[in-house]
Amino acid sequence: MAHCIVPEAEAILDRSFPVLDKGFVRLVDYLGSDSRIVQAARVSYGDGTKTVREDKGLINYLLRNEHTSPFEQVVFTFHVKLPIFVARQWIRHRTARLNEISGRYSVMKNEFYVPSDEDIAFQSTDNKQGRSSGDVPAELRKAVLEEITVGQSKAYESYKKLIDSGIARELSRVNLPLSLYTEWYWQIDLHNLFHFLKLRLDGHAQKEIRDYAAVMYEIASKVCPLACEAFDNHVLKSVKLSEKEKLAVKALLEGQKPDLSDREKEILSAKVGVTV
């Protein structure tokens, strides 16, 4: 089978999709498509021996049963511009290859992430790593944004002063904040991209990295629409049930009372979208 060409993907190559206030995601290159996945799964069959409907069925079967290696045949290379604090969350996914701009070689740009007014929130009282959904008074939101921008301005002014004094770039950068934008090339196969998206599109992930994940998912959908549709159905919008939850669902279907505590009922209700 020859190199896969996907017209929808070709149309967006090197196009910048904006994320946050100054960031972006670009698809630099791709290798493979839905056809590559089914070809890898069938091995001995050539292109054109199956219909789109059969290809879709096979891809769904593979994803549903966690036969992941055919999805590794598809590879994406992204160019991403993102705040450093997002990059440090992102780098936890160690199944990719990347090259990042270096502050040792380059003078960093005066570009910092400033959250939008509506994204200013209090610390959550029941989630140590998240924000609450309560409203922050307008006056306080304004003060927060001013505090952030003033701090960024002072930090970059200090950085530039050291650079202009001839101090080494690797030392001049040490006081720059996590809101500074960085850039990298990030290459990953579709199987591991799906794992990244599963975690980073989740409502518990930080809002800023969710924004990047959403754009990358849209890009991946241009390259592998059938695979992304299967991922959406079997992974992204599916739920995982424990043994006890499975028995509780069985009891409910049979018109019986489930053997669950109040907290367990609350968790199951959130999963299935109805009150248990």
C-alpha positions as CSV (number, residue, x, y, z in Angstrom):
1,M,0.0,0.0,0.0
2,A,1.4,3.4,-1.0
3,H,1.7,6.4,1.2
4,C,-1.7,7.5,2.6
5,I,-3.0,10.8,1.4
6,V,-6.0,12.2,3.2
7,P,-7.4,15.3,1.4
8,E,-9.0,16.7,4.5
9,A,-5.7,16.4,6.3
10,E,-3.7,17.9,3.5
11,A,-6.0,20.9,3.6
12,I,-5.0,21.8,7.2
13,L,-1.3,21.0,7.0
14,D,0.8,23.8,8.5
15,R,-2.4,25.7,9.4
16,S,-2.3,27.3,12.9
17,F,-5.3,26.6,15.1
18,P,-5.4,29.2,17.9
19,V,-5.5,28.0,21.5
20,L,-5.7,30.3,24.6
21,D,-4.6,33.9,24.1
22,K,-1.4,33.4,22.2
23,G,-0.9,29.7,21.6
24,F,-1.6,27.4,18.6
25,V,-1.5,23.8,17.4
26,R,-0.3,23.0,13.8
27,L,-0.3,19.6,12.1
28,V,3.2,19.5,10.6
29,D,3.0,16.0,9.1
30,Y,1.1,12.8,9.4
31,L,1.8,9.1,8.5
32,G,-1.1,6.8,7.8
33,S,-4.8,7.0,8.0
34,D,-7.8,4.8,8.7
35,S,-6.7,2.7,5.7
36,R,-3.3,2.1,7.3
37,I,-5.0,0.8,10.5
38,V,-7.1,-1.8,8.7
39,Q,-4.3,-2.7,6.4
40,A,-2.0,-3.4,9.5
41,A,-4.8,-5.4,11.1
42,R,-5.4,-7.5,8.0
43,V,-1.7,-7.7,7.0
44,S,-2.2,-9.8,3.9
45,Y,-5.0,-7.8,2.3
46,G,-4.3,-5.0,-0.2
47,D,-6.0,-1.7,-0.3
48,G,-9.5,-1.7,-1.9
49,T,-10.3,-5.3,-0.9
50,K,-12.8,-4.2,1.8
51,T,-15.6,-1.6,1.9
52,V,-15.7,1.5,4.0
53,R,-18.5,-0.1,6.1
54,E,-16.3,-3.2,6.7
55,D,-13.3,-1.0,7.5
56,K,-15.4,0.9,10.0
57,G,-16.6,-2.3,11.6
58,L,-13.0,-3.6,11.9
59,I,-11.8,-0.4,13.5
60,N,-14.6,-0.5,16.0
61,Y,-13.8,-4.1,16.8
62,L,-10.1,-3.3,17.3
63,L,-10.8,-0.4,19.6
64,R,-13.6,-2.1,21.5
65,N,-11.4,-5.1,22.3
66,E,-8.2,-3.0,22.9
67,H,-6.2,-4.4,20.0
68,T,-4.1,-1.3,19.9
69,S,-1.0,-2.1,17.8
70,P,-2.7,-1.2,14.4
71,F,-3.4,2.3,15.7
72,E,0.3,2.7,16.3
73,Q,0.8,2.7,12.6
74,V,-0.6,6.2,12.3
75,V,1.8,9.0,13.4
76,F,1.2,12.7,13.9
77,T,3.8,15.5,14.2
78,F,2.4,18.6,15.8
79,H,3.9,22.1,16.3
80,V,2.5,23.5,19.5
81,K,2.9,26.9,21.2
82,L,1.8,26.6,24.9
83,P,2.5,28.1,28.3
84,I,5.2,26.4,30.3
85,F,2.8,25.2,33.0
86,V,0.7,23.4,30.4
87,A,3.9,21.9,28.9
88,R,4.9,20.5,32.3
89,Q,1.5,18.7,32.6
90,W,1.8,17.6,29.0
91,I,5.3,16.1,29.4
92,R,3.9,13.6,31.8
93,H,2.8,11.7,28.7
94,R,6.1,10.0,28.0
95,T,5.0,8.0,24.9
96,A,5.9,10.7,22.4
97,R,9.0,12.3,20.9
98,L,9.6,16.1,21.2
99,N,12.0,18.9,20.6
100,E,11.4,22.1,22.6
101,I,12.8,25.6,22.1
102,S,15.7,26.2,24.4
103,G,16.2,29.3,26.6
104,R,19.9,28.4,26.6
105,Y,20.2,29.1,22.9
106,S,17.4,31.5,22.2
107,V,16.2,34.8,23.7
108,M,12.7,34.0,24.9
109,K,9.9,36.2,23.5
110,N,7.9,38.6,25.7
111,E,4.8,36.4,25.4
112,F,2.9,35.2,28.5
113,Y,-0.4,33.5,29.0
114,V,-3.1,35.7,30.6
115,P,-6.3,33.9,31.5
116,S,-9.5,35.4,30.3
117,D,-11.8,37.2,32.7
118,E,-14.3,34.3,32.9
119,D,-11.5,31.8,33.7
120,I,-10.6,33.4,37.0
121,A,-11.9,31.2,39.8
122,F,-11.5,30.3,43.5
123,Q,-9.7,27.2,44.7
124,S,-12.1,24.2,44.8
125,T,-12.9,23.1,48.3
126,D,-13.2,19.4,47.4
127,N,-10.5,19.1,44.7
128,K,-7.0,20.1,45.8
129,Q,-5.8,20.5,42.2
130,G,-8.8,22.3,40.6
131,R,-10.9,25.4,40.5
132,S,-14.4,25.9,41.9
133,S,-17.4,26.8,39.8
134,G,-18.3,29.8,42.1
135,D,-18.2,33.3,40.7
136,V,-15.4,35.6,41.6
137,P,-16.5,39.2,42.0
138,A,-15.7,41.4,39.0
139,E,-13.5,43.8,41.1
140,L,-11.4,40.9,42.3
141,R,-11.1,39.4,38.8
142,K,-9.8,42.7,37.6
143,A,-7.3,42.9,40.4
144,V,-6.1,39.3,39.7
145,L,-5.5,40.0,36.0
146,E,-3.6,43.2,36.9
147,E,-1.5,41.3,39.4
148,I,-0.7,38.6,36.8
149,T,0.2,41.1,34.0
150,V,2.3,43.4,36.2
151,G,4.3,40.4,37.6
152,Q,4.9,39.1,34.0
153,S,6.0,42.6,32.9
154,K,8.5,42.9,35.7
155,A,9.9,39.4,35.2
156,Y,10.5,40.0,31.5
157,E,12.0,43.4,32.2
158,S,14.5,41.8,34.6
159,Y,15.2,39.0,32.2
160,K,15.9,41.4,29.3
161,K,18.1,43.5,31.5
162,L,20.3,40.5,32.3
163,I,20.4,39.5,28.6
164,D,21.4,43.0,27.6
165,S,24.2,43.0,30.2
166,G,25.7,40.0,28.6
167,I,24.7,37.5,31.3
168,A,24.3,33.9,30.0
169,R,20.9,33.1,28.6
170,E,20.7,30.0,30.8
171,L,21.1,32.1,33.9
172,S,19.0,35.1,32.7
173,R,15.9,32.9,32.3
174,V,15.7,31.4,35.8
175,N,13.2,34.0,37.1
176,L,10.8,33.8,34.2
177,P,7.3,32.6,35.3
178,L,5.4,29.4,34.3
179,S,3.1,31.5,32.2
180,L,5.8,32.2,29.6
181,Y,5.0,30.6,26.2
182,T,7.3,27.9,24.9
183,E,7.1,25.9,21.6
184,W,7.8,22.3,20.6
185,Y,7.5,19.7,17.9
186,W,5.6,16.7,19.4
187,Q,5.3,13.4,17.5
188,I,3.1,10.6,18.7
189,D,1.2,7.6,17.3
190,L,-2.6,7.4,17.3
191,H,-2.8,4.8,20.1
192,N,-0.9,7.0,22.5
193,L,-2.6,10.1,21.2
194,F,-5.9,8.5,22.2
195,H,-4.6,7.9,25.7
196,F,-3.5,11.5,25.9
197,L,-6.9,12.7,24.7
198,K,-8.8,10.4,27.1
199,L,-7.1,12.0,30.1
200,R,-6.8,15.5,28.9
201,L,-10.3,15.9,27.6
202,D,-11.7,14.7,30.9
203,G,-13.5,17.3,32.9
204,H,-11.0,16.9,35.8
205,A,-8.1,18.0,33.6
206,Q,-7.0,21.7,33.8
207,K,-9.0,23.9,31.5
208,E,-6.0,25.2,29.6
209,I,-4.7,21.7,28.6
210,R,-8.3,20.6,27.7
211,D,-8.4,23.5,25.2
212,Y,-5.3,22.1,23.5
213,A,-6.6,18.5,23.6
214,A,-9.9,19.6,22.0
215,V,-8.1,21.2,19.0
216,M,-5.8,18.2,18.6
217,Y,-8.8,15.8,18.6
218,E,-10.4,17.9,15.8
219,I,-7.1,17.6,13.8
220,A,-6.8,13.9,14.4
221,S,-10.4,13.5,13.2
222,K,-9.4,14.9,9.8
223,V,-6.7,12.2,9.4
224,C,-8.6,9.3,10.8
225,P,-12.3,10.0,11.0
226,L,-13.4,6.3,11.4
227,A,-10.9,5.7,14.2
228,C,-11.8,8.9,16.0
229,E,-15.5,8.0,15.7
230,A,-14.8,4.7,17.3
231,F,-12.7,6.3,20.0
232,D,-15.5,8.7,20.8
233,N,-17.9,5.9,21.2
234,H,-15.9,3.2,22.9
235,V,-13.5,5.4,25.0
236,L,-14.2,9.1,25.3
237,K,-17.9,8.9,26.0
238,S,-18.0,5.4,27.6
239,V,-17.9,4.6,31.3
240,K,-16.0,2.0,33.2
241,L,-18.0,0.0,35.8
242,S,-16.6,-1.9,38.8
243,E,-17.9,-5.4,39.5
244,K,-20.2,-3.9,42.2
245,E,-21.5,-1.3,39.8
246,K,-22.2,-3.9,37.1
247,L,-24.2,-6.0,39.6
248,A,-26.1,-2.9,40.6
249,V,-27.0,-2.1,37.0
250,K,-28.1,-5.7,36.6
251,A,-30.3,-5.4,39.7
252,L,-31.9,-2.2,38.4
253,L,-32.7,-3.8,35.0
254,E,-34.4,-6.6,36.8
255,G,-36.4,-4.2,38.9
256,Q,-34.5,-4.9,42.1
257,K,-32.8,-2.6,44.6
258,P,-29.1,-2.2,44.1
259,D,-26.7,-3.0,47.0
260,L,-24.9,0.3,47.1
261,S,-24.1,2.9,49.7
262,D,-25.3,6.5,49.2
263,R,-21.8,7.5,48.0
264,E,-21.7,4.6,45.6
265,K,-25.1,5.5,44.2
266,E,-23.9,9.0,43.7
267,I,-20.8,7.8,41.7
268,L,-22.8,5.4,39.6
269,S,-25.5,8.1,38.9
270,A,-22.8,10.4,37.7
271,K,-21.5,7.7,35.3
272,V,-24.8,6.7,33.7
273,G,-26.5,10.1,33.8
274,V,-29.6,9.1,35.8
275,T,-30.4,8.9,39.5
276,V,-29.8,5.4,40.9
